[in-house]
Amino acid sequence: MGRRKGQPIHGWLIIDKPIGITSTQVVAKVRRVLGAAKAGHGGTLDPLASGILPIALGEATKTVAYAMDGDKTYHFRVRWGVARSTDDGEGEITATSDHRPSVQEIEDILPRFLGEVLQTPPIYSAIKIEGKRAYDLARDQQPVDMKPRTVRIDALRLLGQSDSDHADFEASCGKGTYMRALARDLALALGTVGHIVRLRRMRVGAFGEKDAISLEKLDELGHSAAASEHLLPVETVLDDIPALALTEAESKRLKSGQTVSLLRLAARMPLETIPLDSLVRVMADGKLVALARTENGEIVPFRVFNL
């Protein structure tokens, strides 16, 4: 496989994604503007959604799974009385209802959706069913047997109602929670039907609006040093993983796939300062070296970084 052309840029760039563009298109644009050799994203946002889209560059692409595992916060608006095939404004109308829930009815129902709840993802989603994307099956008018799954919703509150047809919410949730499904289920629990008409992601794990840059601003900055000022270190998404400082010689061993004995570390640092969690973030000279597991008295690397 030929080498990809571009600069070896490593780190996270947090884009405030506009409406009307896919997450993949954002990745392509960032790569083009920065001239980066390698890029990926940490969690898809639908074209109709806006907000925080973390873009992994270079070695940060090895940490994408950790970004996607982070808790997320969303703001969304539900339109009551109209159900659509996609559970958002794009699909065809599938049902209507004259019932409009009151503020009190909405407030009373919210606790039902907190904690670990069963949720059936929208049929128009990227989930694979027997090797095919659900949205491809749905578009081809094929039956989509979507199984419910357990998701975690940590907070859900009503932000307000602009009129009787609409209500605005804020939700904080774990991985794999669909706001379109939540909007649909809220409506059904309130004795009506509904779909999402506006969705904005406010936070993904450690990344929030304070870290974000718009595509227009990025375009303006281009390859300049000012653009790289917005780049966050690769290890930003690994903050929850205990750090372990090694010497240059030890880190070289890990980088070549060899293990390092915990006894070697115990000779120079107090045992209680050595994290014995199964997962550690290995640092040397302030730089991220590897993600490793501590097994049977050894530090075993499983993801090595070339920074």
C-alpha positions in Angstrom: 0.0 0.0 0.0 1.5 3.4 -1.0 2.1 6.0 1.6 -0.6 8.6 1.9 0.5 12.0 0.9 0.3 14.8 3.5 1.9 16.0 6.7 2.3 13.8 9.8 -0.1 15.9 12.0 -1.0 14.3 15.3 -3.7 15.3 17.7 -7.4 16.1 18.0 -9.2 19.0 16.2 -12.7 19.7 17.5 -15.0 20.9 14.8 -18.3 22.6 15.4 -20.1 20.7 12.6 -22.7 22.7 10.6 -26.0 21.3 9.5 -26.2 19.8 6.0 -22.9 18.0 5.8 -21.9 14.4 6.7 -19.2 13.6 9.3 -17.2 12.0 6.5 -17.3 15.2 4.5 -16.0 17.1 7.5 -13.0 14.7 7.9 -12.2 15.1 4.2 -12.3 18.9 4.4 -10.1 19.0 7.6 -7.6 16.7 5.9 -7.5 18.9 2.8 -7.2 22.2 4.7 -4.5 21.0 7.0 -2.7 18.8 4.4 -2.9 16.0 7.0 -1.9 12.5 6.0 -4.4 10.7 8.1 -7.7 11.6 9.8 -10.9 10.0 11.2 -13.8 11.1 13.4 -14.8 10.2 17.0 -18.5 9.5 16.6 -20.8 10.3 13.7 -23.2 13.2 13.6 -26.1 13.0 11.1 -26.2 15.6 8.3 -29.2 17.2 10.1 -27.3 17.5 13.4 -24.8 20.2 14.4 -22.2 20.5 17.1 -19.1 18.8 18.5 -17.4 16.5 16.1 -13.9 15.4 17.3 -11.5 14.8 14.4 -8.5 12.5 15.1 -5.4 13.3 13.1 -2.4 11.0 12.6 -1.6 8.9 15.7 -4.8 10.2 17.4 -6.7 7.8 15.1 -5.5 5.0 17.3 -7.5 6.5 20.2 -10.8 7.0 18.4 -12.5 4.2 20.3 -11.8 6.0 23.6 -13.4 9.2 22.3 -16.5 7.3 21.1 -16.8 5.7 24.5 -17.0 9.2 26.2 -20.3 10.4 27.6 -22.2 12.9 25.4 -24.5 15.8 25.9 -27.2 16.9 23.4 -29.7 19.6 23.0 -32.7 18.6 20.8 -36.1 19.8 19.8 -39.1 17.4 19.4 -42.0 18.1 17.1 -45.2 16.6 18.7 -48.0 15.1 16.6 -46.1 13.9 13.6 -44.1 10.7 13.3 -41.7 10.2 10.4 -40.0 7.1 9.0 -36.5 8.4 9.9 -37.5 9.8 13.3 -36.2 13.2 12.1 -37.3 15.8 9.6 -36.1 14.0 6.5 -38.5 11.0 6.4 -42.0 10.5 5.2 -44.9 11.0 7.6 -46.0 7.7 9.1 -48.5 8.8 11.7 -50.1 11.9 13.2 -51.8 12.7 16.5 -53.8 15.7 17.8 -52.6 15.2 21.4 -50.1 17.8 22.6 -48.5 17.1 26.1 -48.5 19.7 28.8 -45.3 20.8 30.6 -46.4 18.9 33.6 -47.0 15.7 31.6 -43.6 16.0 30.1 -41.9 16.7 33.5 -43.7 13.7 35.0 -42.5 11.3 32.3 -38.8 12.2 32.2 -37.7 10.0 35.2 -38.9 6.9 33.3 -36.1 7.5 30.8 -33.2 7.8 33.3 -30.6 5.1 34.0 -30.3 2.0 32.0 -33.2 1.8 29.6 -34.1 -0.4 26.6 -34.0 1.5 23.3 -34.7 0.3 19.8 -32.4 2.3 17.4 -34.0 4.1 14.4 -34.2 1.9 11.3 -32.4 4.7 9.5 -29.1 4.2 11.3 -25.7 2.9 10.5 -26.1 -0.3 12.6 -25.3 -3.4 10.7 -27.8 -6.2 10.3 -26.4 -9.4 8.8 -23.5 -7.4 7.3 -25.7 -4.6 5.8 -26.3 -1.1 7.1 -29.8 -0.7 8.5 -30.4 2.6 6.5 -29.5 0.8 3.2 -32.1 -1.9 3.9 -34.7 0.7 4.9 -34.0 2.7 1.7 -34.4 -0.4 -0.4 -37.8 -1.1 1.3 -36.4 -4.2 2.9 -37.7 -5.3 6.4 -35.4 -4.1 9.2 -35.5 -6.2 12.3 -34.0 -3.8 14.8 -33.3 -5.3 18.2 -33.7 -3.2 21.3 -30.6 -2.7 23.3 -29.6 -1.3 26.7 -28.4 2.3 26.8 -27.6 4.7 29.6 -29.2 8.1 30.1 -27.7 10.0 33.0 -29.7 13.3 32.8 -32.8 14.4 30.8 -34.5 17.8 31.3 -37.0 19.9 29.6 -35.4 23.2 28.5 -38.7 24.8 27.4 -41.5 25.0 24.9 -41.6 27.6 22.1 -45.2 26.6 21.3 -47.5 23.6 22.0 -46.1 21.7 18.9 -42.5 21.8 20.1 -40.4 21.1 23.2 -36.6 21.5 23.8 -34.6 19.0 25.9 -31.1 18.4 27.1 -29.8 14.9 27.5 -26.5 13.4 28.8 -26.0 9.8 27.9 -23.5 7.0 27.4 -22.4 5.4 24.2 -24.8 4.2 21.5 -27.8 6.3 22.7 -29.9 7.6 19.8 -31.6 11.0 20.4 -34.0 10.3 17.5 -35.1 7.1 19.3 -35.4 9.0 22.6 -37.6 11.7 20.9 -39.8 9.0 19.3 -40.2 7.1 22.6 -40.9 10.3 24.7 -43.7 11.1 22.3 -45.2 7.6 22.5 -45.0 7.6 26.3 -46.9 10.9 26.3 -49.7 9.5 24.3 -48.7 11.2 21.0 -46.1 10.7 18.2 -43.1 12.8 17.4 -39.8 13.3 15.8 -36.6 15.4 16.2 -36.4 18.6 14.2 -33.2 20.0 15.7 -30.2 18.3 17.2 -27.0 19.7 18.5 -24.2 17.8 20.3 -22.7 19.9 23.1 -20.1 17.6 24.4 -18.2 14.4 23.6 -16.2 13.1 26.6 -13.5 15.7 27.4 -14.4 17.8 24.3 -16.9 20.7 24.5 -17.8 23.9 22.7 -14.9 25.8 24.3 -12.5 23.5 22.3 -14.4 23.8 19.0 -13.6 25.6 15.8 -15.9 26.2 12.8 -15.1 24.9 9.4 -15.1 28.5 8.1 -12.5 29.5 10.7 -10.4 26.5 9.9 -10.6 27.4 6.2 -9.4 30.9 7.0 -6.4 29.7 9.1 -5.5 27.0 6.6 -2.0 25.5 7.1 -0.9 28.3 9.4 0.6 28.0 12.9 -2.7 29.5 14.2 -4.5 26.4 13.0 -2.2 24.1 14.9 -2.9 26.1 18.1 -6.4 24.5 18.0 -4.9 21.0 18.0 -5.3 19.1 21.3 -2.8 16.4 22.3 -3.5 12.8 21.3 -3.7 11.8 25.0 -6.6 14.2 25.7 -9.1 11.3 25.3 -7.0 9.1 27.6 -7.2 11.3 30.7 -9.2 8.8 32.6 -6.5 6.1 32.2 -3.8 6.1 34.9 -0.5 7.4 33.6 2.8 5.6 34.2 6.2 7.3 33.6 8.9 5.2 32.1 12.5 5.9 31.2 13.6 6.4 27.6 15.2 2.9 27.6 12.0 1.2 29.0 9.8 3.1 26.5 12.0 1.8 23.6 11.4 -1.7 24.8 7.7 -1.2 24.8 7.8 0.4 21.3 9.5 -2.6 19.9 6.8 -4.8 21.4 8.7 -6.1 24.4 7.5 -6.1 28.0 8.8 -4.2 31.0 8.9 -5.8 34.5 7.0 -4.0 37.2 9.8 -5.0 39.5 12.2 -2.8 37.6 9.8 0.2 38.3 9.4 -0.8 42.0 13.2 -0.5 42.4 13.0 3.3 41.7 9.4 4.3 42.7 7.1 3.5 45.7 5.0 0.5 44.9 1.8 2.3 45.8 2.4 4.9 43.0 2.5 2.2 40.3 -1.1 1.9 38.9 -2.0 -1.8 38.9 -5.2 -1.2 36.9 -5.2 -3.5 33.9 -4.9 -0.5 31.5 -2.2 2.1 31.7 -1.1 5.1 29.7 2.6 5.0 29.3 4.5 8.3 29.2 8.2 9.1 28.7 9.6 12.6 28.9 6.0 14.0 28.9 5.2 12.2 25.6 2.6 9.4 25.1 4.5 6.2 24.3 1.9 3.4 24.5 -1.3 2.0 25.9 -0.4 -1.1 27.9 -1.9 -3.7 30.2 -0.3 -4.8 33.5 -0.4 -8.6 33.4 1.5 -11.1 35.6 4.0 -8.5 36.9 4.7 -7.2 33.3 3.7 -4.1 31.4 2.5 -5.4 28.0 2.0 -2.9 25.2 -1.0 -3.3 22.9 -1.1 0.2 21.2 2.1 2.0 20.5 2.3 5.6 19.4 5.0 7.2 17.2 5.0 10.8 18.4 
